[in-house]
Amino acid sequence: MSKFTWKILPAAPKEWLEKFPELSEAVGTLLWQRQLSTDQEIESFLSPDYSRDLYSPFLFNHLAKVVERLQQAKAKDELVYIYGDYDADGVCGSAILARTFKKLGFKFAVYLPHREKEGYGLNKLALDFIKDQGAKIVITVDCGISNTEEVAYANSLGLEVIITDHHQLPAELPKALGIIHPQAPGEAYPFKYLAGGGVAYKLACGLIEKSDWSDLEKEKMKKWLLDLVAISAVADMVPLLGENRTLVKYGLIVLSKTQNLGLNELMILANTNTDKITADTISWQLAPRLNAAGRMEHANTALELLVTESLEEATGLALGLNQNNLDRQQQVEEVLQVAKATLQINDNLLIAVGDGWPAGLLGLVSSKITQEFSKPSLVITWDGRQYVGSGRSIKDWNLMTAITAQAELLDKFGGHPQAAGFRLKKELIAFLSPP
C-alpha cells in the first residue's frame, strides 16, 4: 500500500486543447495544469529565449541607487564586503559578485559565516570584524532580509548595508541602504521567484551594464556567469518557470563548456558527462558537493573553488569537497537512524531531538524524514550552547508561517515555506527533553 495520497489534477478542457492543435494532448494538459494558458507563456516555457525572456535588472526598485553607491565606492577605493550564506545558493551568489567585482576592479572581500558557530544570516561579531577591516559597505547574498536588528547594529557602526535576498519577508524590514528582493513590498520587478544567486546576478548585471566595457564585453561577462546562476536555482529548488527557466536553460549550456576551473575539476571528480548536462547534474552531482563544504567544515572551501584562477588549487579544493560529500553521506545515515528512533508527534508535526548532531546535517535528515512519512518535520540538536533546528515541510503546510508564529521562542530563524532553520531560546524549551 502506498504511503502517499495521490491528488490527480483536472485534465485540460477540450476547447482549450483545440486552441493549440500543434500540442499533443499530454503536453497540452501539463501546460494547463501549470496554469500556462497564453501563447506567450507557452512559448516561454517550451522555448526559453535569452534575448526575449530576461528582465532588466533596473526594474528592481532599489537597484539603480545601489549601483550608483557601489560605483562611488569603487571610485573612492572603499572596501566592500560580500556577506553570503553557506549553502550552494549563497556560495554561488557570493562567487557571482566576487568574480564581477574582481573584473570591475573593486576593492572587496567575502565573508561566509560558519554554519554551527555563527548560524544563518548576519551576526554582530561578524559585523564588528568587517568594520575593523575598514569596510564601508556590506552586501548580503541569500540572507539579510530577516536581520532587522543586525542591520540596525551595522548602521550604528557606520556600515551601509545592501540586502540581496529572496527568503520570506519579516513583519519589519531592515533599514538598509537598498533592498533587492523580488517579493519586497511594492517591488516592481516582474518575476518573484529568483534564487538568492539569481538576485545577486541581477546586481552583477546592473554593475556590468553601467561599466565602461564594450557591449560585447558586457554580454560575454553576463553569459559566463550563468553556470553559477543555474546551480543556485536548481540547488535551492526554486520554480523552473518564467525567468528561472531561461536562466537555467542557458546556464546549463554555459556549464557544459564552463571556463570556471573549479567547476571543471568538480565535474571531473563527479564523472560528469559534459555532453549531457541537465538539471539532474546539478541536483545529484554538483550541488551536494558544494553544500558539503558548509555542512562538514566551512563554506569558504566551496567559495574558493568557484573563484580560483589556479588549476592546482582547483584540483586540491575539488578533492576536499568530494571527500566532504562522502563523509556527509555516511553521517546523515547515522543521524537519520537515531532521529527516527526518537521521533515525537505533535499535531502531525514530527520532531526529533538529539545531542551533538552536526547542525549542517539537520536539514538533510529532516528532508529524509518528511519524504518517508509525508509529514512536516523538525530535527533539533543541542550544540553545547543552545538548541539548533532545521525543518522541512510538505507542499500544503507552510513551515515558515508556523515558525514565525513562535518567534518569541526563537533567537534567530529564517527560510522558505517548505524549508527553514532556527535557534531556540534555552529558557523557553522545557517541552523538549534535554540531553
C-alpha positions in Angstrom: 0.0 0.0 0.0 1.4 3.4 -1.0 2.2 5.8 1.8 1.3 8.7 -0.5 -2.1 10.2 -1.2 -2.2 10.9 -4.9 -4.1 14.0 -6.0 -4.9 13.9 -9.7 -5.1 17.4 -11.3 -8.0 18.0 -13.6 -7.5 17.5 -17.3 -7.4 20.5 -19.7 -10.8 21.4 -21.2 -11.2 20.1 -24.7 -12.0 23.5 -26.1 -8.7 24.8 -24.7 -6.7 22.0 -26.2 -8.3 22.7 -29.5 -6.8 26.2 -29.4 -3.3 24.7 -29.6 -3.6 21.9 -32.2 0.2 21.8 -32.5 0.5 20.4 -29.0 -0.1 16.8 -28.0 -2.9 16.1 -25.5 -0.4 15.1 -22.9 1.8 18.3 -23.3 -1.3 20.5 -23.5 -2.7 19.0 -20.3 0.6 19.5 -18.5 0.8 23.1 -19.6 -2.8 23.7 -18.5 -2.1 22.2 -15.1 0.9 24.5 -14.7 -1.5 27.4 -15.4 0.3 28.3 -18.6 -2.5 29.3 -20.9 -1.4 32.1 -23.2 0.7 31.9 -26.4 3.5 33.9 -24.7 3.5 31.8 -21.5 3.6 28.6 -23.5 6.3 29.8 -25.8 8.5 31.0 -22.9 8.0 27.6 -21.2 8.8 25.4 -24.2 11.4 27.6 -25.8 13.0 30.0 -23.3 14.9 32.7 -25.1 17.8 34.7 -23.6 17.2 37.9 -25.5 13.4 37.8 -25.0 12.6 36.3 -21.6 15.0 38.1 -19.2 14.1 41.3 -17.4 16.3 44.4 -17.0 17.9 44.4 -13.5 17.0 48.1 -13.3 13.3 47.1 -12.9 14.2 46.4 -9.2 13.2 49.5 -7.2 16.5 50.0 -5.4 19.0 48.6 -8.0 19.8 51.9 -9.6 20.7 53.7 -6.4 22.7 50.6 -5.2 24.7 50.5 -8.4 25.4 54.2 -8.1 26.6 53.8 -4.5 28.8 50.9 -5.4 30.3 52.9 -8.3 31.1 55.7 -5.8 32.8 53.1 -3.5 34.9 51.9 -6.4 36.0 55.4 -7.3 36.9 56.1 -3.7 38.7 52.7 -3.3 36.4 51.8 -0.4 36.3 48.3 0.9 33.1 46.4 0.1 32.3 43.2 1.9 30.1 40.5 0.4 28.4 38.6 3.1 26.9 35.3 1.8 25.1 32.3 3.1 26.8 28.9 3.4 24.7 26.8 1.1 25.2 26.2 -2.6 22.8 29.1 -3.5 24.5 31.6 -1.2 28.0 30.5 -2.1 27.3 30.7 -5.9 25.7 34.1 -5.4 28.7 35.3 -3.5 31.0 33.9 -6.2 29.0 35.7 -8.9 29.5 39.0 -7.1 33.2 38.3 -6.3 34.0 37.4 -9.9 32.2 40.5 -11.1 33.9 42.8 -8.5 37.3 41.5 -9.4 36.7 42.0 -13.2 35.4 45.5 -12.5 38.3 46.4 -10.2 36.6 46.8 -6.9 38.3 46.6 -3.5 36.4 43.8 -1.8 36.4 40.8 0.4 33.9 37.9 1.1 32.7 36.7 4.5 30.7 33.5 4.9 29.6 32.6 8.4 30.4 29.2 10.0 27.2 27.2 10.0 27.5 25.8 13.5 29.4 28.6 15.3 27.6 31.6 13.8 24.4 30.3 12.2 22.4 31.7 9.4 22.4 35.4 8.4 24.2 38.5 9.7 25.6 38.4 13.2 27.1 41.2 15.4 30.5 39.7 15.9 31.0 39.3 12.2 29.9 42.9 11.6 32.5 44.0 14.2 35.1 42.1 12.3 34.1 43.6 9.0 34.1 47.1 10.5 37.6 46.5 11.9 38.8 45.6 8.4 37.9 49.0 7.3 34.8 48.2 5.2 32.3 50.8 4.3 29.6 48.7 2.7 28.2 45.2 3.4 26.2 43.4 0.7 24.3 40.3 1.8 23.7 37.4 -0.5 20.9 34.9 0.1 20.4 36.3 3.6 19.8 39.5 5.5 16.1 40.2 5.0 15.2 38.8 8.4 18.2 40.6 10.2 16.4 43.8 11.2 18.3 44.1 14.5 21.7 43.2 12.9 21.3 45.7 10.1 20.5 48.4 12.7 23.7 47.4 14.6 25.7 47.7 11.3 24.3 51.1 10.8 25.4 52.1 14.3 28.9 51.1 13.3 28.8 53.3 10.3 28.4 50.4 7.8 26.0 50.8 4.9 24.1 47.6 4.2 22.7 46.4 0.8 20.5 43.4 1.0 20.1 40.9 -1.8 17.8 38.1 -0.7 14.8 36.0 -1.6 13.7 34.5 1.7 10.3 35.0 3.4 9.8 38.6 4.4 9.6 39.6 8.1 7.0 41.9 9.6 9.6 44.7 9.9 12.1 45.2 7.1 15.7 46.1 7.9 16.6 49.8 7.4 19.2 49.1 4.7 20.6 51.4 2.1 18.9 49.2 -0.5 16.8 46.0 -0.6 16.9 43.9 -3.7 14.3 41.3 -3.1 11.8 40.2 -5.7 8.9 40.0 -3.2 9.6 43.1 -1.2 6.5 45.3 -0.6 5.8 47.5 -3.6 8.7 45.8 -5.6 8.2 46.4 -9.3 10.4 43.6 -10.6 8.0 41.3 -12.6 9.4 37.9 -11.6 9.1 37.0 -8.0 10.9 33.6 -7.6 14.6 34.2 -8.3 17.0 32.2 -6.1 19.5 34.1 -4.0 22.1 33.6 -6.6 19.7 34.9 -9.2 19.1 38.1 -7.2 22.9 38.6 -6.8 23.3 38.0 -10.6 20.8 40.8 -11.3 23.0 43.2 -9.2 26.1 41.9 -11.0 24.3 42.6 -14.4 23.4 46.1 -13.2 27.1 46.8 -12.4 28.3 45.3 -15.7 25.8 47.3 -17.7 27.0 50.6 -16.1 30.7 49.8 -16.7 32.7 51.3 -19.4 33.2 48.0 -21.2 32.1 47.4 -24.8 28.7 45.9 -25.4 30.4 42.7 -26.5 32.5 42.5 -23.3 29.4 43.2 -21.1 27.4 40.4 -22.8 30.2 37.9 -22.5 30.7 38.6 -18.8 27.0 38.2 -18.1 26.7 35.0 -20.0 29.8 33.3 -18.5 28.3 33.8 -15.0 25.2 31.8 -15.9 26.7 28.4 -14.9 26.7 29.7 -11.3 23.2 31.1 -11.7 21.9 27.8 -12.8 23.5 25.9 -9.9 21.9 28.4 -7.5 18.4 28.0 -8.9 18.5 24.2 -9.1 20.2 23.7 -5.8 17.7 25.9 -4.0 14.7 24.3 -5.8 13.1 27.5 -7.0 10.3 27.0 -9.6 11.8 26.4 -13.0 9.2 28.7 -14.6 9.4 32.2 -16.1 12.8 33.9 -15.8 14.3 31.0 -13.8 13.6 28.6 -16.7 15.5 30.8 -19.1 18.4 31.3 -16.7 18.8 27.6 -16.1 18.4 26.6 -19.8 21.3 28.9 -20.8 23.2 28.2 -17.5 23.3 24.5 -18.4 24.7 25.4 -21.8 27.4 27.5 -20.2 28.1 24.8 -17.6 28.8 22.3 -20.4 31.7 24.5 -21.6 32.4 26.4 -18.4 35.5 28.5 -18.0 35.3 28.1 -14.3 38.3 26.0 -13.3 36.8 24.8 -10.0 33.6 23.6 -11.6 35.6 21.8 -14.2 37.6 19.9 -11.6 34.5 19.1 -9.6 32.8 17.7 -12.7 35.8 15.5 -13.4 35.6 14.0 -9.9 31.9 13.5 -10.2 32.3 11.7 -13.5 30.0 14.3 -15.2 29.2 13.7 -18.8 29.6 17.3 -20.1 27.8 16.3 -23.3 24.6 15.6 -21.4 24.4 18.2 -18.6 20.9 18.6 -17.2 19.3 20.0 -14.0 19.9 16.5 -12.5 23.6 17.0 -13.0 23.4 19.9 -10.6 21.0 18.2 -8.2 22.9 15.0 -7.8 26.5 15.8 -8.6 27.4 19.4 -8.1 25.1 20.9 -5.5 25.7 18.1 -2.9 29.5 18.6 -3.2 29.2 22.4 -2.9 26.9 22.1 0.1 29.1 19.6 1.8 31.7 22.3 2.5 29.4 24.3 4.8 27.9 21.2 6.3 31.1 19.4 7.2 33.7 22.1 7.6 33.4 25.7 6.2 31.7 27.0 3.1 34.9 29.0 2.3 36.2 25.9 0.6 33.4 25.9 -1.9 33.7 29.6 -2.5 37.4 29.4 -3.1 36.8 26.6 -5.6 34.4 28.8 -7.6 36.7 31.8 -7.7 40.2 30.4 -8.0 42.2 31.0 -11.1 44.8 28.3 -10.2 44.3 24.9 -11.7 46.5 23.3 -9.0 44.3 25.0 -6.2 41.1 24.0 -8.0 42.2 20.3 -8.1 43.0 20.3 -4.4 39.8 22.0 -3.4 37.7 19.7 -5.5 39.2 16.7 -3.9 38.5 18.1 -0.5 34.8 18.8 -1.4 34.4 15.3 -2.8 35.7 13.7 0.4 33.5 16.0 2.5 30.5 14.8 0.4 31.4 11.1 1.1 31.7 11.8 4.8 28.4 13.8 4.8 26.5 10.8 3.2 27.8 8.5 5.9 27.0 10.8 8.8 23.5 11.7 7.5 22.6 8.0 7.5 23.9 7.6 11.1 22.0 10.6 12.4 18.8 9.6 10.5 18.6 6.2 12.2 18.9 7.7 15.6 16.5 10.6 14.8 13.8 8.1 13.5 14.1 6.2 16.8 13.3 9.3 18.8 10.5 10.8 16.8 7.8 12.6 18.7 4.4 13.5 17.0 2.9 16.9 17.8 -0.3 17.7 15.8 1.1 15.8 12.7 4.4 17.6 13.1 7.3 15.1 13.5 10.0 16.2 15.9 13.4 14.6 16.6 15.7 15.9 19.3 19.3 14.8 19.9 22.6 15.9 21.3 25.7 16.8 19.3 24.3 16.1 15.9 26.1 18.1 13.3 24.0 21.2 12.6 24.9 21.1 9.0 23.1 17.8 8.6 19.8 18.6 10.3 18.1 19.8 7.2 19.1 16.7 5.2 17.9 14.4 8.0 14.6 16.4 8.2 14.1 16.1 4.5 14.5 12.4 4.6 12.0 12.1 7.5 9.5 14.2 5.7 9.9 12.3 2.5 9.5 8.9 4.2 6.5 9.8 6.4 4.9 12.5 4.2 4.6 14.9 7.2 6.4 18.1 8.1 9.4 17.5 10.5 11.8 19.4 12.7 15.2 18.0 13.7 16.7 19.7 16.7 20.1 19.2 18.4 21.9 20.6 21.4 25.1 22.2 20.3 26.6 22.8 23.7 25.1 26.3 23.9 21.6 26.2 22.7 19.1 24.1 20.6 19.6 24.5 16.9 16.9 23.1 14.5 16.1 22.7 10.9 12.8 21.7 9.3 11.3 20.5 6.1 7.6 20.5 5.1 5.1 19.2 2.7 3.5 21.2 -0.1 0.3 22.3 1.7 1.8 23.2 5.1 3.8 26.5 5.4 6.6 25.8 7.8 7.8 29.4 7.9 4.3 30.6 9.0 4.3 28.1 11.8 7.8 29.1 12.9 7.1 32.8 12.7 4.1 32.3 14.9 6.5 31.1 17.6 9.0 33.9 17.1 9.1 34.8 20.8 10.7 31.3 21.5 13.5 31.9 18.9 16.8 33.7 18.9 17.0 33.5 15.1 15.1 32.0 12.3 14.7 32.2 8.5 13.8 30.2 5.4 11.0 29.3 3.0 7.5 27.8 3.3 9.0 24.3 2.9 12.4 24.7 4.5 13.6 26.7 7.5 16.2 26.9 10.2 16.1 28.3 13.7 17.8 28.6 17.1 15.7 28.2 20.2 16.0 30.2 23.4 17.2 27.8 26.1 15.0 29.0 28.8 11.8 28.6 26.8 12.1 25.0 25.6 11.0 22.9 28.6 8.8 20.9 26.3 11.8 19.3 24.8 13.7 16.6 26.6 17.2 18.0 27.3 20.1 15.6 26.5 
